[in-house]
Amino acid sequence: MRPAAIDAPAPFLGHFFKYIPGLGVAGAVVALAYGLRNVPGFSVLSPMILAILLGMMFHNLVGTPARAKPGVKFAMRHILRFAVALLGLQLTTQQLAEVGLTGVAIIAATLGSTFILTKWLGKMLGVEQRLAELIAAGTSICGASAVVAVNTVTEAHDEDVAYAVACVTIFGTVAMFVYPLLPSLLHLGPQGFGLWAGASIHEVAQVVAASFQDGKAAGEFGTIAKLARVGMLAPVVMVLAMLAARRSSSHKASTVSLPGFVTGFVFLVLFNSAVPFPASWHHGIAVLTTILLSIALAALGLETDIRKLAEKGFHPMLLGAVSSLFIACFSLFLVETFAG
């Protein structure tokens, strides 16, 4: 008889191999997304956005194979959480210091006000609470990354996540093209414009594209301000987790602990602040994080039924539009009042 220890790896390998088809499909979608970015007109979209769109097209036109389901779900849960934690390596406490107390206060006030207003307005418009919460997160924090991160607590349907990602993508892209036309009209200097862009445009890539149109100084400050805003993802998720626990009367919910990826995010921010990395390492980690987030969003697209998206109606899109307009105007008011 063969020793039991020799047979032990078999169940583990079988468990792992079942994820390969789904991860392969999601990976192929991401590869196509990166390839599309070389086509004129597509380069303004992040690979994450292209990945979810292509995943949705594949699922609704061809159909996601049943064999791919385990790997797709693995990407949506585990790869997503790992990628969000890795975002911590793009931020340091020194960068927060560069933004300054006034800048951080403006970003925090903008984020909190936008989140609360969006939730309230969603209720007024009859938008389902979970979908409104996802739109609020994507608009107020950091676009698609915030939507999928907050959904680990909100636990909305896949179609809600896809709808929220679509909202923040559309209005963030509009902001990316409109903002560079306004610095002179609004009498904003490079630092003021960078702070405004970083505090209000949805995606990191959109902030970079918009703020650097006003010069290197504006671009660099806008990027740092945006990363400071990304850093607020962790406390927002912590608060939402505690509120979710308080709303539930179950013992399980009453003992909810801080999500592991949030702890990882905070730890990596502190680690990144204490341990100097070469610039090439930072670039490589940023690329890896984007790829992993793209795989997670491709997987989300591979689970999203467009017909169910259509059933959501127009009100959630209206909510995203009003929320985006509010964050632009309110943050501009704060920048011109306190940092002008």
Order of alpha helices (4+ residues) and beta strands (2+ residues): alpha-alpha-alpha-alpha-alpha-alpha-alpha-alpha-alpha-alpha-alpha-alpha-alpha-alpha-alpha-alpha-alpha-alpha-alpha-alpha
